[in-house]
Amino acid sequence: MLSSSSSTRPVDEDTTKYNPLHKSAEADKFQIFEQWLRDNGAQFPQLELRQYDKQSDTSNNNHEDNEGLCYDTIDNEAEEKKDGGASDMGQSADSVAMMSLDNNDATAIDDGSNEMRSVHATSPIPPQTVCVSIPKSCLITVEMGQQTPIGKSILHSDVELDAPKHIFLMIYLLWDRKVNGSKSFFAPYYDILPQTLRNMPIFWNAQELQYLEGSHLLTQINDRSDAIREDYERICSISPHDFPTIASLEDFRWARMIVCSRNFGLLINGHRTSALVPHADMLNHHRPRETKWTFCEERQCFTITTLQSIQAGCQVYDS
């Protein structure tokens, strides 16, 4: 039976509960999201969100554009780049995705671009400045997914899954959205996640996939789709009453792409895990890197620190 915990946060974490009264007719969901973070101790005083201009920024490897095929690999580094496997495809997924969406009727296809935001400096930021600090209480971790009823069922089973760490992040995301809904501590974060991921080849229709005829990408897309479906069916087999009511296969596919394009591999208090980090996951990628990120045990926060000067108005990237 599905059940909601008495608190929408883990009981061992003390945090200011988000007050829905912060919502107003004048505030959009991104303002509400940023206020929720600030209310709970996050700091990003020199940064602002701007609507993403894909025409000018497509060369800078937006997270979602590059993560259409996600190979959920975890290495042994304390700080791991957000997993996604874009390097396996070079630049082809990005350019092909844009070609497909741009050649369709923009009024007929919602590619989610209106929901995209990039992160910019509001004033000059010197090197070695912590420009983003997100408290541990605002992170969604693997362990939180393991503590859900479905997560516990997976742990107690002998089922083999394609990417267990990512699966538990997905489980928490899907479970919490379904069970706690608008009362969830993370509701402001869920509200700003893209509702459609049409810029990822794995969600393209047959007509769009024709652009990839003759490319090995078609095989990769089919293999990834099969792996996602098999994981979904395995979880349904060990939680036949609960999990199908939590998520459809399409919901599961959406969560898989959200997690594999946004999660950070972290060492938190000596324990290696993966996490969704609100706000930090909105930074686009750029090489050579201009910032570094880690979990700071002293602050008990996820932090992003500049490695060079960033001018006012410039986009702030991670690597």
Wavefront OBJ file of the C-alpha trace (Angstrom):
o trace
v 0.000 0.000 0.000
v 1.239 3.454 -0.846
v 1.897 5.636 2.123
v 3.331 9.036 2.830
v 5.694 9.596 5.710
v 4.627 11.957 8.450
v 7.217 14.406 7.141
v 8.155 15.048 3.558
v 11.808 15.226 4.641
v 13.893 12.426 6.208
v 13.318 12.493 9.958
v 16.990 12.919 10.812
v 17.344 16.190 8.941
v 16.321 19.489 10.496
v 15.236 21.968 7.852
v 12.886 24.884 7.427
v 9.746 23.620 5.779
v 8.805 25.349 2.575
v 5.852 27.634 3.130
v 3.409 27.484 0.187
v 2.213 30.957 1.158
v 5.322 32.226 -0.578
v 3.443 31.581 -3.795
v 1.730 34.601 -5.270
v 0.034 35.591 -8.483
v 3.075 37.693 -9.342
v 5.718 35.045 -8.712
v 6.470 32.494 -11.420
v 7.649 28.967 -10.664
v 11.323 29.871 -11.047
v 11.030 32.700 -8.516
v 9.231 30.343 -6.137
v 11.957 27.754 -6.677
v 14.767 30.209 -5.872
v 12.922 31.521 -2.813
v 12.437 27.965 -1.551
v 16.168 27.383 -1.818
v 17.029 30.622 -0.028
v 14.520 29.882 2.727
v 16.362 26.638 3.368
v 19.864 28.089 3.456
v 21.007 28.014 -0.186
v 23.178 30.879 -1.391
v 23.800 32.109 -4.934
v 23.821 35.902 -4.410
v 25.649 36.787 -7.627
v 23.664 34.555 -9.951
v 20.367 34.793 -11.790
v 18.331 32.553 -14.068
v 17.648 33.662 -17.617
v 15.480 32.086 -20.272
v 17.752 29.881 -22.315
v 18.623 31.141 -25.789
v 19.266 27.978 -27.736
v 20.127 29.930 -30.875
v 23.177 31.515 -29.231
v 24.136 28.759 -26.786
v 23.766 25.478 -28.689
v 27.533 25.110 -28.935
v 27.904 25.046 -25.162
v 26.555 21.575 -24.515
v 23.301 22.074 -22.631
v 22.784 19.201 -20.158
v 19.557 17.981 -21.681
v 20.570 18.315 -25.344
v 23.650 16.198 -24.722
v 22.096 13.523 -22.555
v 19.591 11.979 -24.959
v 21.340 8.635 -24.626
v 22.467 7.996 -21.093
v 25.032 5.403 -20.166
v 24.753 5.258 -16.401
v 28.380 4.708 -15.411
v 29.911 5.648 -12.082
v 33.662 6.029 -11.770
v 35.808 6.056 -8.656
v 36.420 9.788 -8.357
v 35.199 11.704 -5.322
v 33.748 14.317 -7.642
v 32.133 12.914 -10.744
v 30.839 14.814 -13.705
v 27.121 14.468 -14.180
v 26.681 11.074 -15.807
v 25.189 10.849 -19.232
v 27.554 9.378 -21.757
v 27.490 12.345 -24.110
v 31.166 11.714 -24.836
v 30.215 8.371 -26.380
v 28.350 10.244 -29.081
v 30.655 13.217 -29.664
v 28.621 16.226 -30.759
v 26.202 14.266 -32.959
v 23.318 14.000 -30.489
v 23.285 17.758 -29.923
v 23.392 18.758 -33.583
v 20.962 16.081 -34.739
v 18.505 16.945 -31.971
v 18.443 20.579 -32.982
v 18.110 19.674 -36.669
v 15.074 17.526 -36.020
v 13.259 20.004 -33.835
v 14.070 22.996 -36.024
v 12.750 21.263 -39.123
v 9.341 20.612 -37.594
v 6.464 22.999 -37.138
v 7.339 24.880 -33.950
v 3.682 25.369 -33.151
v 3.038 21.629 -33.287
v 6.000 20.370 -31.242
v 6.874 21.448 -27.733
v 10.602 20.834 -27.339
v 10.662 22.360 -23.869
v 12.824 25.314 -24.917
v 10.456 27.813 -23.332
v 11.116 26.107 -19.997
v 14.908 26.176 -20.283
v 16.936 28.521 -18.103
v 20.641 29.289 -17.979
v 22.595 30.684 -15.038
v 24.316 34.076 -15.366
v 26.485 36.301 -13.193
v 24.785 39.502 -12.027
v 28.127 41.088 -11.098
v 31.824 40.270 -11.633
v 32.853 37.116 -9.748
v 36.560 36.741 -8.831
v 38.412 33.419 -8.968
v 38.098 31.080 -5.970
v 34.638 32.392 -5.067
v 31.963 29.996 -3.843
v 29.182 31.119 -6.150
v 26.687 28.354 -5.335
v 26.027 26.713 -1.972
v 23.164 24.206 -1.661
v 22.547 22.632 1.793
v 22.472 18.871 2.147
v 18.817 19.140 3.188
v 17.958 20.272 -0.365
v 19.701 17.354 -2.061
v 17.934 14.191 -3.199
v 20.287 11.264 -2.621
v 20.413 7.570 -3.469
v 19.779 6.726 0.183
v 16.488 8.622 0.172
v 15.270 6.462 -2.693
v 16.369 3.351 -0.844
v 14.202 4.331 2.133
v 10.977 4.496 0.114
v 8.722 1.413 0.205
v 9.614 0.554 -3.383
v 13.297 1.194 -2.742
v 13.225 -1.213 0.195
v 11.535 -3.835 -1.975
v 14.324 -3.489 -4.535
v 17.022 -3.788 -1.857
v 15.405 -6.924 -0.430
v 15.127 -8.557 -3.851
v 17.751 -10.150 -6.075
v 16.670 -8.156 -9.128
v 19.477 -6.874 -11.352
v 19.028 -3.331 -12.643
v 20.948 -1.444 -15.289
v 22.030 1.479 -13.066
v 21.076 0.934 -9.410
v 22.223 4.327 -8.080
v 20.285 6.179 -10.717
v 17.296 3.915 -10.227
v 17.016 4.875 -6.546
v 17.130 8.576 -7.430
v 14.386 7.927 -9.972
v 12.357 5.990 -7.427
v 12.446 8.855 -4.930
v 11.568 11.407 -7.590
v 8.609 9.385 -8.893
v 7.402 8.213 -5.465
v 7.576 11.609 -3.767
v 5.845 13.409 -6.646
v 3.043 10.845 -6.609
v 2.581 10.325 -2.863
v 3.293 13.800 -1.480
v 2.525 15.900 -4.548
v 2.283 19.612 -3.870
v 2.929 18.967 -0.146
v 6.385 17.576 -0.867
v 9.339 19.504 0.497
v 10.766 19.332 -3.020
v 7.616 20.505 -4.829
v 9.190 23.817 -5.967
v 12.063 21.837 -7.492
v 9.776 19.380 -9.222
v 7.782 22.274 -10.662
v 10.769 23.629 -12.590
v 11.921 20.304 -14.050
v 11.204 20.072 -17.788
v 7.914 18.315 -18.402
v 8.956 17.274 -21.880
v 12.352 16.081 -23.071
v 11.643 16.164 -26.781
v 15.148 17.397 -27.509
v 16.510 13.971 -26.524
v 16.656 11.450 -29.378
v 15.265 8.720 -27.145
v 11.920 10.552 -27.219
v 11.835 11.191 -30.958
v 9.074 9.753 -33.104
v 9.578 7.548 -36.158
v 9.653 10.494 -38.544
v 12.352 12.272 -36.562
v 14.413 9.090 -36.192
v 14.634 8.921 -39.991
v 17.317 11.605 -39.709
v 19.522 8.964 -38.101
v 19.165 6.299 -40.800
v 22.561 4.699 -41.406
v 23.911 5.894 -38.045
v 24.915 3.701 -35.116
v 22.910 6.125 -32.959
v 19.742 4.242 -33.950
v 21.149 1.090 -32.375
v 22.140 3.018 -29.251
v 18.670 4.522 -28.956
v 17.000 1.129 -29.339
v 19.354 -0.483 -26.826
v 18.747 2.288 -24.300
v 14.968 2.092 -24.780
v 15.077 -1.664 -24.247
v 17.163 -1.301 -21.064
v 14.743 1.261 -19.619
v 11.736 -0.928 -20.422
v 13.398 -3.999 -18.884
v 14.239 -2.086 -15.673
v 10.663 -0.872 -15.447
v 9.271 -4.380 -15.892
v 11.671 -5.808 -13.286
v 10.619 -3.237 -10.695
v 6.960 -3.886 -11.488
v 7.582 -7.597 -10.942
v 8.790 -7.033 -7.368
v 6.260 -4.314 -6.577
v 3.279 -5.277 -8.750
v 0.673 -3.370 -6.744
v 2.528 -0.180 -5.901
v 4.949 0.679 -8.670
v 2.529 0.679 -11.644
v 0.403 3.183 -9.709
v 3.471 5.340 -9.053
v 4.773 5.503 -12.608
v 3.930 4.443 -16.122
v 6.681 3.350 -18.493
v 6.631 6.838 -20.002
v 7.020 8.395 -16.523
v 9.923 6.020 -15.887
v 11.616 7.009 -19.155
v 11.224 10.678 -18.254
v 12.719 10.125 -14.786
v 15.623 8.137 -16.237
v 16.601 11.004 -18.531
v 16.113 13.615 -15.798
v 18.407 11.713 -13.457
v 21.110 10.671 -15.899
v 21.422 14.203 -17.285
v 21.372 15.986 -13.908
v 22.806 13.822 -11.135
v 26.138 14.455 -9.455
v 28.391 11.739 -8.068
v 29.483 12.946 -4.630
v 31.431 11.963 -1.553
v 29.168 13.063 1.325
v 30.637 12.681 4.805
v 32.887 9.871 3.613
v 30.100 8.012 1.799
v 30.031 7.800 -1.975
v 26.614 8.466 -3.424
v 24.787 10.251 -6.220
v 22.444 13.190 -5.823
v 20.123 15.576 -7.570
v 21.235 19.099 -6.646
v 18.578 21.773 -7.273
v 19.879 24.907 -9.006
v 23.361 23.420 -9.560
v 21.867 21.066 -12.140
v 20.726 24.075 -14.195
v 24.282 25.083 -15.111
v 25.307 24.188 -18.650
v 28.574 22.454 -19.511
v 31.677 24.100 -20.933
v 35.302 23.109 -21.520
v 37.847 24.080 -20.406
v 36.165 24.197 -17.049
v 35.575 27.525 -15.341
v 34.302 26.181 -12.016
v 34.732 23.167 -9.745
v 32.188 21.513 -7.471
v 32.231 19.303 -4.428
v 30.385 18.483 -1.217
v 31.904 20.587 1.563
v 31.761 18.697 4.856
v 32.487 21.826 6.882
v 29.511 23.667 5.390
v 27.428 20.501 4.859
v 26.646 21.946 1.462
v 27.198 21.220 -2.191
v 29.359 24.057 -3.481
v 30.474 25.428 -6.831
v 33.670 27.512 -6.823
v 34.954 29.689 -9.652
v 38.371 28.885 -11.118
v 38.672 32.137 -13.047
v 37.033 35.547 -13.233
v 33.490 35.571 -14.577
v 32.234 38.881 -15.904
v 28.817 40.340 -15.151
v 26.193 39.029 -17.523
v 28.234 35.997 -18.585
v 26.814 32.523 -18.298
v 28.226 30.414 -15.463
v 29.101 26.845 -16.427
v 30.135 23.663 -14.741
v 32.297 21.048 -16.433
l 1 2 3 4 5 6 7 8 9 10 11 12 13 14 15 16 17 18 19 20 21 22 23 24 25 26 27 28 29 30 31 32 33 34 35 36 37 38 39 40 41 42 43 44 45 46 47 48 49 50 51 52 53 54 55 56 57 58 59 60 61 62 63 64 65 66 67 68 69 70 71 72 73 74 75 76 77 78 79 80 81 82 83 84 85 86 87 88 89 90 91 92 93 94 95 96 97 98 99 100 101 102 103 104 105 106 107 108 109 110 111 112 113 114 115 116 117 118 119 120 121 122 123 124 125 126 127 128 129 130 131 132 133 134 135 136 137 138 139 140 141 142 143 144 145 146 147 148 149 150 151 152 153 154 155 156 157 158 159 160 161 162 163 164 165 166 167 168 169 170 171 172 173 174 175 176 177 178 179 180 181 182 183 184 185 186 187 188 189 190 191 192 193 194 195 196 197 198 199 200 201 202 203 204 205 206 207 208 209 210 211 212 213 214 215 216 217 218 219 220 221 222 223 224 225 226 227 228 229 230 231 232 233 234 235 236 237 238 239 240 241 242 243 244 245 246 247 248 249 250 251 252 253 254 255 256 257 258 259 260 261 262 263 264 265 266 267 268 269 270 271 272 273 274 275 276 277 278 279 280 281 282 283 284 285 286 287 288 289 290 291 292 293 294 295 296 297 298 299 300 301 302 303 304 305 306 307 308 309 310 311 312 313 314 315 316 317 318 319
